[in-house]
Amino acid sequence: MSSQQRFKIFSDPVHGFISVPKNLIMDLIQTPEVQRLRRIRQLGVGHLVFPGAEHTRFNHALGAMALMQDALSSLSEKGTPIAQDEYTAALAAALLHDIGHGAYSHTLEHELIDAFHHEDMSRVLLQHLNDRFDGALDLTLQIFDDTYERPFFHQLVSSQLDMDRLDYLRRDSFYTGVAEGEVGVQRLIKTLRVHPLEGKADSEITIEAKGIYAVENFLISRRLMYWQVYLHKTVLAGDQLLLSILNRVRRHVRSRDALRAPLDRGSRDLLFFLKHDIDADQIAEPEVRERYCRIDDSDILFSLKQWMQADDPVLSDLCRRFIDRDFLRVTFLGQEPNAPQVDLWHQQVAEWLVQEGLSSEATALEDARSYLTVDYSQHTAYQANREMIGLLDREGNVRELSETTDSPAVAGLTGFVVKPYVCYPKPVDIDVDAVPEG
């Protein structure tokens, strides 16, 4: 790796100064696809719960790239050969790994396009950029797809201990002020090791034995961040409110009622996805790709402010609630409710809607579905059966992390934790403990 390369310096409050090579990497940062990430908050509605969480997907992309630089330098120092083209391709993969995220990040991931995951769009945009850059991202695409002959590069981009996770946990902890999410990122990176050292087709990323407690802390921090930040009950309330709004608009724009004119004052690109059934097989089509890339957080907020003036009192109220941060309540449940219980809750919400003048007797029960949602949150900090974290002991043997005698706490982080919840208006006193007979 040449030491004569010129760099542009970005000042990052999490990682300090980030040096970006003035080559393909800087050219990629300047593209509209990457610059768009400046207009998408990293935590979706999380900033409405944690006031400091105003950071963006752009910050995160730069941070993941910076950690990739550190990881490659450390692995190279330990004896794993890394060529210049591999170095640049890996930096590009880290920078672009989340380029396919849409407005409000994960909140709307499955709402605008059916059977969609943001990684699918990242792949489409990578290919689109590669065509524009005359094949300069060929190796980056191989790393992203895990088809490159040296698989440890893909593990650094996408695995249970990748640069993406190391950056977002550290960054989100910093901006939310949740100290429990603090991760010893540099300690982890310094204990990464390619095994076998040459990094050929049979190689994998492992953790040296001295890094076991840093990994354990990382996994515990990940669990705490999910329950305290990503799946915080007020974040879930904001998510459900936004989803209810878009679902109601979708029903209106696909019907023949008189609301279409005020609704059409929203973002045209957003309305395109609400009016049409778009699935994941269509995302490479130019119109779908281009419209998707024109949507960011500002499209959502602009549209909601327009729809506050809608003739539909329910839609107007839901939009006002989001803009004014007058969220619904989320209550976690001890068990998943049965159908009669949910029906009773809908009836209680319907009665409240009539009392408030938001619905008529004829429409209240249907309208109640926009205000009451039953769902569940789930998370596991470490999926050992999916893709293990390997611990390299002093004898050169690799063992799965949760099987090591030095790390008993990790075994408790491998199972899924599922929490059912109900989201409903605060003035409605539903009885979450009463379960009517089915």
C-alpha positions in Angstrom: 0.0 0.0 0.0 1.6 3.2 -1.2 2.5 5.8 1.4 2.6 8.5 -1.3 -1.1 8.6 -1.7 -2.9 11.9 -1.1 -5.8 12.1 1.3 -8.7 14.2 2.2 -9.4 14.5 5.9 -12.9 14.3 7.5 -13.3 15.2 11.2 -15.5 12.6 12.9 -16.5 13.0 16.6 -16.4 9.2 17.1 -13.2 8.0 15.3 -11.3 11.3 15.1 -9.7 12.3 11.8 -10.7 10.0 8.9 -8.2 9.9 5.9 -10.0 9.3 2.6 -7.7 8.5 -0.3 -8.1 10.8 -3.2 -8.7 8.1 -5.7 -11.8 5.9 -6.4 -12.9 6.2 -2.8 -13.2 10.0 -2.9 -14.9 9.8 -6.3 -17.5 7.5 -4.8 -18.1 9.8 -1.8 -18.9 12.6 -4.3 -21.6 10.6 -6.1 -25.3 11.5 -5.6 -26.0 8.0 -4.3 -23.6 8.5 -1.4 -24.4 12.1 -0.8 -28.1 11.1 -0.4 -27.1 9.3 2.8 -26.6 12.7 4.4 -30.4 13.1 4.3 -31.2 9.8 6.0 -30.9 9.6 9.8 -29.1 6.5 11.0 -31.8 5.7 13.7 -35.0 6.5 11.8 -37.4 7.9 14.4 -34.8 7.4 17.1 -33.9 11.1 17.2 -37.5 11.7 18.5 -36.6 9.6 21.6 -32.8 10.4 21.9 -32.4 14.1 21.1 -28.7 13.8 20.2 -29.3 11.0 17.7 -29.2 13.3 14.6 -26.4 11.4 12.9 -26.9 10.1 9.4 -26.2 7.1 7.2 -23.4 9.2 5.6 -21.6 9.4 9.0 -21.9 5.7 9.4 -20.6 4.9 5.9 -17.5 7.0 6.5 -17.0 5.4 9.9 -17.3 1.8 8.6 -14.7 2.7 5.9 -12.4 4.2 8.5 -12.6 1.0 10.6 -11.9 -1.1 7.4 -8.7 0.9 7.0 -7.7 0.1 10.5 -8.5 -3.5 10.2 -6.6 -4.0 6.9 -3.6 -2.2 8.3 -3.6 -4.4 11.4 -4.1 -7.7 9.4 -1.3 -6.6 7.1 1.1 -6.0 10.0 0.4 -9.5 11.3 1.5 -11.0 8.0 -1.6 -11.4 5.8 -0.7 -10.0 2.3 -3.1 -7.4 1.0 -2.7 -6.0 -2.5 -3.4 -2.3 -3.3 -6.5 -3.2 -5.5 -7.8 -5.4 -2.7 -7.3 -2.6 -0.2 -9.2 -0.1 -2.3 -12.0 -2.6 -3.1 -12.5 -3.4 0.5 -12.7 0.3 1.5 -15.3 0.8 -1.3 -17.3 -2.2 0.0 -17.4 -0.8 3.5 -18.3 2.7 2.3 -21.1 1.4 0.1 -22.5 -1.5 2.1 -25.6 0.5 3.3 -26.1 2.6 0.2 -29.4 0.9 -0.4 -31.1 2.2 2.8 -34.2 4.2 2.3 -35.9 7.0 4.1 -36.1 6.6 7.9 -33.7 3.6 7.6 -35.2 0.4 8.9 -38.6 1.8 9.8 -39.9 1.8 6.2 -37.6 -1.0 4.8 -40.5 -3.4 4.1 -43.2 -0.8 3.5 -42.5 0.7 0.0 -41.3 -2.4 -1.8 -42.6 -6.0 -1.1 -40.2 -8.7 0.0 -37.4 -6.1 0.0 -34.2 -5.8 2.0 -31.9 -2.8 1.7 -29.0 -5.1 0.9 -30.8 -5.9 -2.4 -30.8 -2.2 -3.4 -27.2 -1.8 -2.2 -26.3 -4.5 -4.7 -28.3 -2.8 -7.5 -26.7 0.5 -6.8 -23.2 -1.0 -6.6 -23.7 -2.5 -10.1 -25.1 0.8 -11.4 -22.0 2.7 -10.0 -19.7 0.0 -11.5 -21.2 0.7 -14.9 -20.6 4.4 -14.5 -17.1 3.9 -13.3 -16.2 1.5 -16.2 -15.8 -1.6 -14.1 -13.7 -0.1 -11.3 -15.9 -1.8 -8.7 -15.6 -5.3 -10.2 -13.6 -6.5 -7.2 -15.8 -4.6 -4.8 -18.8 -6.5 -6.1 -17.0 -9.8 -5.7 -16.3 -9.0 -2.1 -19.8 -7.8 -1.5 -21.3 -11.0 -3.0 -18.8 -13.2 -1.2 -17.5 -14.7 -4.5 -14.0 -13.4 -4.2 -11.3 -16.1 -3.7 -10.2 -14.6 -0.4 -13.4 -14.8 1.7 -12.1 -13.0 4.8 -12.6 -9.7 2.9 -16.4 -10.4 2.8 -16.4 -11.2 6.5 -15.0 -7.8 7.3 -17.9 -6.3 5.3 -20.7 -8.6 6.4 -20.5 -11.0 9.4 -21.4 -11.0 13.1 -18.2 -9.1 13.8 -17.9 -6.8 10.8 -17.0 -3.1 10.4 -20.7 -2.2 10.0 -21.6 -3.4 13.4 -18.5 -2.1 15.1 -19.2 1.4 13.8 -22.9 1.6 14.3 -22.8 0.3 17.9 -20.0 2.7 18.8 -21.6 5.6 16.9 -25.2 5.1 18.1 -24.0 4.8 21.7 -22.1 8.1 21.4 -25.0 10.0 19.8 -27.7 8.6 22.0 -25.7 8.9 25.2 -26.4 5.3 26.1 -23.1 4.4 27.8 -24.0 0.7 28.0 -23.4 0.5 24.2 -19.8 1.5 24.5 -17.6 -0.9 22.5 -13.9 -1.3 22.6 -13.6 -1.0 18.8 -9.8 -0.6 18.6 -9.2 -3.5 21.0 -11.4 -5.7 18.8 -9.7 -4.7 15.6 -6.2 -5.2 17.0 -7.1 -8.8 18.0 -8.6 -9.7 14.6 -6.5 -12.4 12.8 -6.8 -14.1 9.4 -6.5 -17.9 9.8 -4.6 -19.4 8.0 -2.4 -16.3 7.9 -1.9 -16.3 4.1 -5.6 -15.5 3.6 -6.4 -18.0 0.8 -9.7 -19.6 -0.1 -9.8 -21.6 3.2 -9.2 -18.5 5.4 -11.5 -16.9 7.9 -11.5 -13.9 10.3 -10.9 -15.0 13.8 -10.3 -13.4 17.2 -7.0 -14.0 19.1 -7.5 -15.5 22.5 -6.5 -12.2 24.2 -9.5 -10.5 22.6 -12.2 -12.8 24.0 -13.4 -10.3 26.7 -13.6 -7.5 24.1 -15.9 -9.7 22.0 -18.0 -10.6 25.0 -18.4 -6.9 25.8 -19.3 -6.3 22.2 -22.1 -8.9 22.2 -23.5 -7.7 25.6 -23.4 -4.1 24.4 -25.2 -5.1 21.2 -28.0 -6.7 23.2 -28.3 -3.7 25.5 -28.4 -1.3 22.5 -31.2 -3.2 20.9 -33.4 -3.2 23.9 -32.5 0.3 25.1 -32.3 2.1 21.7 -33.3 0.2 18.6 -36.3 -1.5 20.1 -37.1 1.1 22.8 -40.9 1.2 23.2 -41.2 4.9 22.2 -39.2 4.1 19.0 -41.6 1.3 18.3 -44.5 3.7 18.9 -43.0 6.2 16.4 -42.5 3.4 13.9 -46.0 2.1 14.2 -47.5 5.6 13.8 -45.5 6.2 10.6 -46.5 2.9 9.2 -50.2 3.6 10.0 -50.0 6.9 8.1 -48.5 5.3 5.0 -51.0 2.4 5.0 -53.9 4.8 5.3 -52.6 7.0 2.4 -52.1 3.9 0.4 -55.7 2.9 0.8 -56.8 6.4 -0.2 -54.7 6.8 -3.3 -55.9 3.4 -4.6 -59.5 4.2 -4.0 -61.9 6.6 -5.9 -62.7 8.8 -2.9 -62.4 12.6 -2.9 -59.1 12.7 -0.9 -56.8 12.2 -3.8 -56.2 15.8 -4.6 -54.8 16.8 -1.2 -52.8 13.6 -0.9 -51.2 14.3 -4.3 -49.5 17.3 -2.8 -47.1 14.9 -1.0 -43.8 13.7 -2.4 -44.4 12.4 -5.9 -41.7 9.7 -5.6 -43.1 8.5 -2.3 -46.6 8.4 -3.8 -45.3 6.3 -6.7 -44.5 3.5 -4.2 -47.8 3.9 -2.4 -49.9 3.8 -5.6 -48.2 0.8 -7.2 -47.4 -2.7 -6.1 -43.6 -2.8 -6.4 -41.7 -5.9 -5.4 -38.0 -6.8 -5.0 -37.7 -8.2 -8.5 -38.3 -4.7 -10.0 -35.7 -2.7 -8.1 -33.2 -2.8 -10.9 -35.7 -1.1 -13.3 -34.5 2.4 -14.0 -37.7 4.2 -12.9 -37.9 2.2 -9.6 -34.2 2.7 -8.8 -34.2 6.4 -9.6 -37.4 7.1 -7.7 -36.2 5.2 -4.7 -33.0 7.2 -4.7 -34.9 10.5 -4.7 -36.7 9.7 -1.5 -35.1 10.7 1.8 -36.3 11.7 5.3 -37.4 15.2 4.0 -39.9 13.6 1.6 -41.6 11.9 4.5 -41.8 15.0 6.6 -42.9 17.2 3.7 -45.7 14.7 2.8 -46.9 14.4 6.4 -47.1 18.2 6.8 -49.2 18.3 3.6 -51.5 15.4 4.7 -52.2 17.2 8.0 -54.6 19.2 5.9 -56.4 16.2 4.5 -60.2 15.9 4.7 -59.8 12.5 6.4 -59.8 13.4 10.1 -58.0 10.2 11.0 -55.2 10.8 8.6 -54.9 14.4 9.6 -54.7 13.4 13.3 -52.1 10.7 12.7 -49.9 13.1 10.7 -50.3 15.8 13.4 -49.3 13.2 16.0 -46.1 12.4 14.2 -45.1 16.0 13.5 -45.9 17.1 17.1 -44.4 13.9 18.6 -47.7 13.0 20.2 -47.1 9.3 19.9 -49.3 6.4 20.8 -48.5 4.2 23.8 -46.6 0.9 23.6 -47.2 -1.7 26.3 -45.2 -4.9 26.3 -47.2 -8.1 27.0 -46.5 -11.2 28.9 -47.9 -13.3 26.1 -49.3 -12.9 22.6 -53.0 -11.8 22.9 -55.8 -14.0 21.4 -58.2 -12.8 18.8 -61.1 -12.0 21.1 -58.8 -9.8 23.2 -57.6 -7.9 20.2 -61.2 -7.5 19.0 -62.2 -6.0 22.4 -59.3 -3.5 22.2 -60.4 -2.4 18.7 -63.9 -1.9 20.0 -62.6 0.3 22.9 -60.5 2.4 20.5 -63.5 2.7 18.1 -65.6 4.1 20.9 -62.9 6.6 21.7 -62.7 7.7 18.1 -66.4 8.4 18.0 -66.2 10.3 21.2 -63.4 12.4 19.9 -65.2 13.1 16.6 -62.6 11.4 14.5 -64.9 8.7 13.2 -68.5 7.9 12.7 -70.2 4.8 14.1 -70.1 3.3 10.6 -66.3 3.6 10.1 -65.0 3.6 13.7 -64.1 -0.1 13.9 -62.2 0.0 10.6 -60.5 3.3 11.6 -59.4 1.8 14.9 -57.0 -0.4 13.0 -55.0 2.7 12.3 -54.6 3.4 16.0 -54.2 0.0 17.5 -51.5 -2.5 16.4 -50.4 -5.8 17.9 -46.9 -6.8 17.0 -43.7 -8.2 18.5 -40.0 -7.2 18.7 -37.3 -9.8 18.7 -33.5 -9.9 18.9 -30.6 -12.2 19.4 -27.1 -10.8 20.1 -25.2 -13.7 18.6 -26.4 -16.4 16.2 -23.8 -19.1 16.7 -25.6 -21.6 14.5 -25.7 -19.1 11.6 -22.1 -17.8 11.3 -19.8 -18.4 14.2 -17.2 -16.1 15.7 -14.1 -18.2 15.8 -11.6 -17.9 18.7 -8.0 -18.7 17.7 -6.2 -20.2 20.8 -2.5 -20.1 21.5 -2.1 -23.6 19.9 -3.5 -22.4 16.6 -6.9 -24.1 17.0 -10.2 -22.3 16.2 -13.2 -22.9 18.4 -16.6 -21.4 18.3 -16.9 -18.5 20.8 -19.7 -19.8 22.9 -18.0 -23.1 23.4 -15.0 -21.6 25.1 -14.7 -22.1 28.9 -13.4 -18.5 29.3 -16.7 -17.0 28.0 -19.8 -18.4 29.8 -21.8 -15.2 29.4 -21.8 -15.6 25.6 -23.9 -18.8 25.8 -26.7 -16.8 27.3 -26.7 -14.4 24.3 -27.4 -16.9 21.6 -31.2 -17.4 21.9 -33.9 -15.2 20.4 -35.8 -13.0 22.9 -39.3 -12.2 21.6 -41.5 -9.5 23.2 -45.1 -9.1 22.0 -46.6 -5.6 22.4 -49.7 -3.6 21.7 -49.6 0.0 20.4 -52.7 2.1 21.2 -53.9 5.7 22.1 -52.9 6.8 25.5 -56.4 8.0 26.6 -57.9 4.5 25.9 -57.7 2.4 29.1 -57.4 -1.0 27.6 -56.9 -4.0 29.9 -53.8 -5.8 28.7 -54.2 -8.4 31.4 -57.8 -9.4 30.7 -58.0 -12.3 28.2 -61.6 -13.0 26.9 -62.4 -16.6 26.2 -61.7 -17.6 22.6 
